[in-house]
């Protein structure tokens, strides 16, 4: 096996349910869920808990990822909705996005079954730590802005679109490292790390971090290592991963939710001064060589490579925007159309001011104007951003640059 891109550390099978407020209203009635029961922090130990959690996310207009006590809960809720079966996980969604542009990769898997074999593109190879076929699906719920769910005399209204993930995935939680990983890394120019957020046992986490960093010794000189953060099932473990990853990676990437979790407060993403202050605080908390933050309004890079990642940021925004527009199954031509889309005027001004405040070690790229998209997809946007970002990192004249006719 010879590959330029190795993407880890685990993929999933996802049940993407079709938004249906009537089903949610019925579930709420069946399980006695009222407005006073909604709680985004509640442990999800039953179908009732999942409904309480999901409607709280909708009420607040936020996204997140939650551990579920049993996959039976996921199956029970998914059975009530129309659904699509897809592949998820940061590394797999990124690989699928890259494959659209003809960029091949090798993904590291911790579970596999016929669904994975059927849906993984032919241009994506894999190494796996799985010893048998298993299926532990993730429930993915995306809701639109303005979504309404009635609970008795109260109506829950979503202020913005977002997505929530519910899962109980033992192979992902164990995140066993494949014996073939060191060999796969011998020819890698770019190595993506992710998925440590699902581990719940501190000893297991320490072991997996040690095994991965040991495997990285086989990387060629000059290989670039990128870490993509995520919402932790056990929040207390996030600092352990942060401390290890910040010391061994070149680029540490995270989204707005993860940034705000580190800071312990909400940040007005449309206020350049507030953003610049938050980014400087985040840089102190995450002392990686280069920090990347991607949000719905802009994406930025700050640090050693901050001034050189403009094309990669644009590639990430273009890829995520294409998925936002079209969902699964988009093509390279669709990507090219997105690449030609102008940024939003307000976003461009905000991005320019953030860049000015952060100084010469920063690049800030505004989001595209997608206000006319009638039915956006909010599932997998961060993972897809990573795919577009990596594709540009590995291309001297990358796909986004060619599609837009730009240089660098």
Secondary structure by P-SEA (a helix, b strand, c coil): ccccbbbccbbbbbbcccccaaaaaaaaaaacccccccccccccccaaaaaaaaaaaaaacccbbbbbccaaaaaaaaaacbbbbbbbcaaaaaaaaaaaacccbbbbbccccaaaaacccccccccccccbbbbbbbbbbbbcccbbbbcccbbbbbccccbbbbbbcccccccccccccccccccccbbbbccccccccaaaaaaaaaaaaaaaccccccbbbbbbbcccccccaaaaaaaaaaacccbbbbcaaaaaaaaccccccccaaaaaaaaaaaaaaccccbbbbbccccccccccccccaaaaaaaaaaaaaaaaaccccccaaaaaaaaaccccaaaaaaaaaaaaaacccbbbbbbccccccccccccaaaaaaaaaaaaaaaccccaaaaaacccc
